[in-house]
Structure formats: structure tokens, C-alpha cells
Amino acid sequence: MKQNQASAVPIDIELADAEVERQLAATWGAVPGFWGVVASVDHKVVARRYIVTAFIFLILGGLLALAMRLQLAQPEARLISPDRYNQIFTMHGTNMMFLFAVPVMEAMAAYFVPLMVGTRNIAFPRLNAFSYWMFLFGGILLWLSFALDTAPDVGWFAYVPLSGPQYGPGKRADIWAQMITFTEVSALAVAVEIVVTVFKQRAPGMSLDKIPVLVWAMLVMSFLVIMALPAIMFASSTLILDRLVGTQFYNPAEGGDALLWQHLFWFFGHPEVYIIFLPAVGMVSTILPAFVGRPLFGYMPMVMALIATGVLSFGLWVHHMFTVGLPRLGESFFTASSMAISVPAGIQIFCWLATMWAGRPVFRTPLLFVIGFIVTFVIGGLTGVMVASVPFDTQVHDTYFVVAHFHYVLIGGAVFPLIGAVYYWFPKMTGRMMSETLGHWSFWLIFIGFHLTFFPMHILGLVGMPRRVYTYQPELPWAGLNLFISLSSVVLSLGFLVFFIDIVRSWRSGLPAGSNPWNATTLEWATSSPPPPYNFRRIPVIDARETPLPDDGELSVASGLSTDRRELLVTSVVEALPEARESSPRDSVWPLWAAIATSVMLIWSMFSPWAVVWGSIPIAATLIGWFWPKGNPEDES
């Protein structure tokens, strides 16, 4: 990248700090008013929208889960019709996987990675804003279809031929496939931004061996997104073509292959588990040292385990397909790889336990959720090794044993660390502390309610209850456990209710937090809480992996960036040596217009293939407006 040669006003090191902050606030701040809010490309503003929206989808998905548990509490219940139950079942899984789990992890990355690497904004900030609008419009499309009783009803995996034109009339499967396009475009955009930010915008001196573990986790997650999501985008696009244009990708009678869908879906679907899990590993590895009073044990083994998990995750997808009749030699390979991935997971758990063993734990709410995560994920990992065995998986496939395992891995492996991360970073995002009393209540209700809800599902699966059934006969031995599970789900829901009450209460009237309430050593705590629009008054210089932050939050700094123009420091990939100054785009409404035009084209294409042709015209117009040269480098990217 070439150094920007446009005229600039370099920072005068003697200039009063107050004057520097005034100039930076004027340069990086949003324009007042509604359009200023909508047009903002500040990574923190966009990420907060992502996080709030994702948690709203979590609440909606949780309500659907309660509805299913209410239906299953008694045999032969008629509270929900079979058709509506199929919609609820599909909506719950699709909502949780595509509208909550992946977006919320990427949102955390979009908020904290720029702060943790010491830069003033994320790479491609307008693309970041565009990604949020695409995510929001995709979620609205899905939930509007549910409100109109036309929601997808083919499961969150949309297996063919059930989702194909022969067995899936109407627009339900089309809505599912296009919603996938919305969310995957959004996810791919954020992944590219994170990779570029980590590789080219790190603070001077932050070489690869000094990057915080959370940043490593988000980087590996981003590479998984870039490599895995094209498979599901191709699958959903070919499904749309089969349904609307008459292609035969998945029709065996015309030379297609129904199993091709499963291979494409699970080639994405199993790495998706680790797209969700790896950020949680980074969160735990960041939270733990702050509450045990010592650095993370085994930094390099932890980083290597993150990378190994990402690589191995692409060799597991067939263990979802052990019952479809694949060659035994292939099944043995995927059994071995499914068990091998437990090795880096074991290294991570060992590093955490060693960190706690050598430290002095202070049992604040974030640490409680970290411990709850370790306990829960170990159980989920053990059952994962069990279902990796072909003979055992053949017996429990498509039973509630798999439902239990799946939730232990995803809720235990992602939601527990995420809630702990909210309690940990809430002071950074808002400047206020959350309640320790409500935090402890929330933890114990969620922890106890979760295990009482999902552990008995292992037993239900072992005694033969299949998944995806809306009712069962009273003579089957499932009624007692189902009633117990449904009652336990209420306890779990109360825990989440307390958590959300604590968020709202603390946001409005929580105690002031100060800049660094946990005495943490990562770079996001070196600026005020909440951070200003420009993140750092001057770009910090890093000389060690663990840097105790001074009481005033000041570190060694680099000078030379403009205060009257949005500029970022570009550094080398390996050693983070300063290379150039680069303009960062100003706020713009064009990402919103581009997202609206793209959304119209995608929705229109469910009704006519010509939409791809005619809908490209407004998309092109918005992109021209987005990139049209305006004489200012900040407005041209």
C-alpha cells in the first residue's frame, strides 16, 4: 500500500491533549441527527447494533424453544399443529445458527479486534455497515414469513428432496435459501474485514507472537468463514435453481444426487460449529487471566491448538452422514479425524486448568461462566467422541441423544463464554458495571437449568425417542422425562430473563466502571470506557505480550497521523513495523442503499429469475454512488 501523499496536519506532540482530543472527536465523530446515526461506519456503533440485534433473535429463538417444550410436555398434546410445529422447529434452528450464533461472534470481533490491536477503525468500515444491514434484512425476511404463516418447514438443514420442488411447494424453502444468502454475504464481509485488520492495522511492535489470544481466535474463525461459507452459498443457490429454474442438481432421476446436498451442507455445517466455538476459546483465554492474577499458561500451545482446530474442522463433515451408506473406509477416516480434533480441545482445557491452578481465582460473574463453560463443554466433548464412533452413531442417529450433544457443544461451548464476555466487557462498552448479585443468580439459574434440561435428553435418545417429532403416544416411556425437561427449561429461561434484566438495568443506572475495572492487560483497556470514536488519542507502541497498563491508561505512543482527516497506520504482517498511512472512509448512507437494493433483488428472485438481471441495475447504481470519486480520499473507499 502506498503512503497517502495528500496534505495532512501531523500531530504536534506538544499540542495539548485536550486540543488533540477535540480535533479527533470532530474528525471521527458522527454527524448529529438520524442520518448521522444511520450512516455511521464506526466499528463500535455497527458492532453494538449487531450484538443487540443478535440478542433479540436469541430471545425470539428461545421463545420458540419454550413453545416446543410446551407441546412435548405431555403425550398427544394438541397445542401446536404439526405444520406449525415444523415451522417452529425450523425457525428455532435456523434463527439460532444463522441469526444469533455466528453473527454475535463476528460482532464481538468487529467491536474488540480493532481495539485489541490498537487501531482507530476496522478495515473497510463501509463494508462493515453494509454487512449489518444485510444481516438485519435477512432476519426480518425470515421472521416476517413466520408471522405470515409461510415460514420454512424443512428443518434448519433443509435436506433434499424434502426441500426440493417435488415435496416443498410454495415459497417456504425459497425463503430459507435466500435468508442463507443474506446472512452468508454478511458473514463473509465481516470475515474479510477482520483478516485485513489483524494483518495490516496492528499497533507498531505487536508482532504475531504478541497478538492477544482472542484476536488469534477471531482470525482463525474468519478464515473458517471465508473457506466454509461458499459451500452453503453454492448449495442454497443450486437449491433455488432447482426450485425456480428447473435445474436438476439434487434430482437422482435426472442425474442429480440428493447426497450432494448433505456433503455441501455439512462441509459448511461442521466448521460452523468451530466458527462459533473458537471465538469462545479466545474469550475464555482473555477473561481467565484477569480473575486468577497471572498470564495465560501456554500461549503458544493455545495458539497452535486454535489453528489445528480450524484445519481439522474441515475433515469432520461426514460424521453427520454415517447412516447414509457411505463406504466403510471413508467412514473410518472421518471417525479418526472426529476423534483427533479432541486433542487440540484437550490442550486448551489443560492450559485453562493450569492457569487457574497457578493463580488465585476471584470468583466474579465472568469467571463463574468460564468455569461453567469448561464443565459443560467437557461433557459435550465426551459425547462427541461417542457419536464419532460409527456403531454407536448408527444407534443414536436422529434421536434426542444427538439433540443433547448438539446443545451441550453449542450452548456450553459458545453461550456460556459469551455471557461471561458480556459481563466482562460490558464496562468497556458502556462505562458501567453489571450487578454481581444478579450475575450470580443468572449463572446458577442458567447452569442448573441447562443441565436439568439437556442431560436427560441423552437418556431419552438411548430409550429411542426420535428428534423432530411433534408428539408421541402415551404408552411410550417418554412422558415423565419430557415433562421434567419442559419444567427445567423454565428454570433455564428464568436465568436468561435475569441476565437481560441485568443488562437493561446496568445500561441505565449501573455503577461507573472506570477505564480498567478488572486490571486487565489487553489493549482495549488502555482507552476510556466507553471508547471515543477514534479509539486511541495516539496509536500505542507494543513491546511485550503482557503489558500492565498504567493507572492513567497511557502507553508508549507513535505520532504522525493526522487529526483533521481520518487516517490509519498500516503495518507489516509479521513484525507490525510501520509502513504507511491510509485514509479511512467517512460515514456514508450508500451502504444502506446498497443493502436495500441487494435485498430487493434477492427477495424478487424468489418469484422470477429475471430479478437477477433487472435487480442488478439499482445495485450497480448504489455501488457507483458508493465508490464515485469525490476528491477526498476518505470518501472514495
Residue, then its C-alpha position, 0 to 999 in steps of 0.5 A: m500500500k502506498q503512503n497517502q501523499a495528500s496534505a495532512v496536519p501531523i500531530d504536534i506532540e506538544l499540542a495539548d491533549a485536550e486540543v488533540e482530543r477535540q480535533l479527533a472527536a470532530t474528525w471521527g465523530a458522527v454527524p448529529g441527527f438520524w442520518g448521522v446515526v444511520a450512516s455511521v461506519d464506526h466499528k463500535v456503533v455497527a458492532r453494538r447494533y449487531i450484538v443487540t440485534a443478535f440478542i433479540f433473535l436469541i430471545l425470539g429463538g428461545l421463545l420458540a424453544l419454550a413453545m416446543r417444550l410446551q407441546l412435548a410436555q405431555p403425550e398427544a398434546r394438541l397445542i401446536s399443529p404439526d405444520r406449525y410445529n415444523q415451522i417452529f422447529t425450523m425457525h428455532g434452528t435456523n434463527m439460532m445458527f444463522l441469526f444469533a450464533v455466528p453473527v454475535m461472534e463476528a460482532m464481538a470481533a468487529y467491536f474488540v479486534p480493532l481495539m485489541v490491536g490498537t487501531r482507530n477503525i476496522a478495515f473497510p468500515r463501509l463494508n462493515a455497515f453494509s454487512y449489518w444491514m444485510f444481516l438485519f434484512g435477512g432476519i426480518l425476511l425470515w421472521l416476517s414469513f413466520a408471522l405470515d404463516t409461510a415460514p420454512d418447514v424443512g428443518w434448519f438443514a433443509y435436506v433434499p428432496l424434502s426441500g426440493p420442488q417435488y415435496g416443498p411447494g410454495k415459497r417456504a424453502d425459497i425463503w430459507a435459501q435466500m435468508i442463507t444468502f443474506t446472512e452468508v454475504s454478511a458473514l463473509a464481509v465481516a470475515v474479510e474485514i477482520v483478516v485485513t485488520v489483524f494483518k495490516q492495522r496492528a499497533p507498531g511492535m505487536s508482532l504475531d507472537k504478541i497478538p492477544v489470544l482472542v484476536w488469534a481466535m477471531l482470525v482463525m474463525s474468519f478464515l473458517v468463514i471465508m473457506a466454509l461459507p461458499a459451500i452453503m452459498f453454492a448449495s442454497s443457490t443450486l437449491i433455488l435453481d432447482r426450485l425456480v429454474g428447473t435445474q436438476f442438481y439434487n434430482p437422482a432421476e435426472g442425474g442429480d444426487a440428493l447426497l450432494w446436498q448433505h456433503l455441501f451442507w455439512f462441509f459448511g455445517h461442521p466448521e460452523v460449529y468451530i466458527i462459533f466455538l473458537p471465538a469462545v476459546g479466545m474469550v475464555s483465554t482473555i477473561l481467565p487471566a484477569f480473575v486468577g492474577r497471572p498470564l495465560f499458561g501456554y500461549m503458544p500451545m493455545v495458539m497452535a491448538l486454535i489453528a489445528t482446530g480450524v484445519l481439522s474442522f474441515g475433515l469432520w463433515v461426514h460424521h453427520m452422514f454415517t447412516v447414509g451408506l457411505p463406504r466403510l473406509g471413508e467412514s473410518f477416516f472421518t471417525a479418526s479425524s472426529m476423534a483427533i480434533s479432541v486433542p487440540a480441545g484437550i490442550q486448551i482445557f489443560c492450559w485453562l486448568a493450569t492457569m487457574w491452578a497457578g493463580r488465585p481465582v476471584f470468583r466474579t460473574p465472568l469467571l463463574f461462566v468460564i468455569g461453567f463453560i469448561v464443565t459443560f463443554v467437557i461433557g459435550g466433548l465426551t459425547g462427541v467422541m461417542v457419536a464419532s464412533v460409527p456403531f454407536d452413531t448408527q444407534v443414536h442417529d436422529t434421536y434426542f441423544v444427538v439433540a443433547h450433544f448438539h446443545y451441550v457443544l453449542i450452548g456450553g461451548a459458545v453461550f456460556p463464554l459469551i455471557g461471561a464476555v458480556y459481563y466482562w466487557f460490558p464496562k468497556m462498552t458502556g462505562r458501567m458495571m453489571s450487578e454481581t448479585l444478579g450475575h450470580w443468580s443468572f449463572w446458577l439459574i442458567f447452569i442448573g437449568f441447562h443441565l436439568t434440561f439437556f442431560p436427560m435428553h441423552i437418556l431419552g435418545l438411548v430409550g429411542m425417542p426420535r428428534r423432530v417429532y411433534t408428539y408421541q403416544p402415551e404408552l411410550p416411556w417418554a412422558g415423565l422425562n419430557l415433562f421434567i425437561s419442559l419444567s427445567s427449561v423454565v428454570l433455564s429461561l428464568g436465568f436468561l430473563v435475569f441476565f437481560i434484566d441485568i443488562v437493561r438495568s446496568w445500561r441505565s443506572g449501573l455503577p461507573a466502571g472506570s477505564n480498567p475495572w478488572n486490571a486487565t492487560t489487553l489493549e482495549w483497556a488502555t482507552s476510556s470506557p466507553p471508547p471515543p470514536y477514534n479509539f486511541r488519542r495516539i496509536p500505542v507502541i507494543d513491546a511485550r505480550e503482557t503489558p500492565l497498563p498504567d493507572d492513567g491508561e497511557l502507553s508508549v505512543a507513535s505520532g504522525l497521523s493526522t487529526d483533521r482527516r481520518e487516517l490509519l497506520v498500516t503495518s507489516v504482517v509479521e513484525a507490525l513495523p510501520e509502513a504507511r498511512e491510509s485514509s479511512p472512509r467517512d460515514s456514508v448512507w450508500p451502504l444502506w442503499a446498497a443493502i436495500a437494493t441487494s435485498v430487493m433483488l434477492i427477495w424478487s428472485m424468489f418469484s422470477p429469475w429475471a430479478v437477477v438481471w433487472g435487480s442488478i441495475p439499482i445495485a450497480a447504481t448504489l455501488i457507483g454512488w458508493f465508490w464515485p470519486k469525490g476528491n477526498p480520499e476518505d470518501e472514495s473507499 
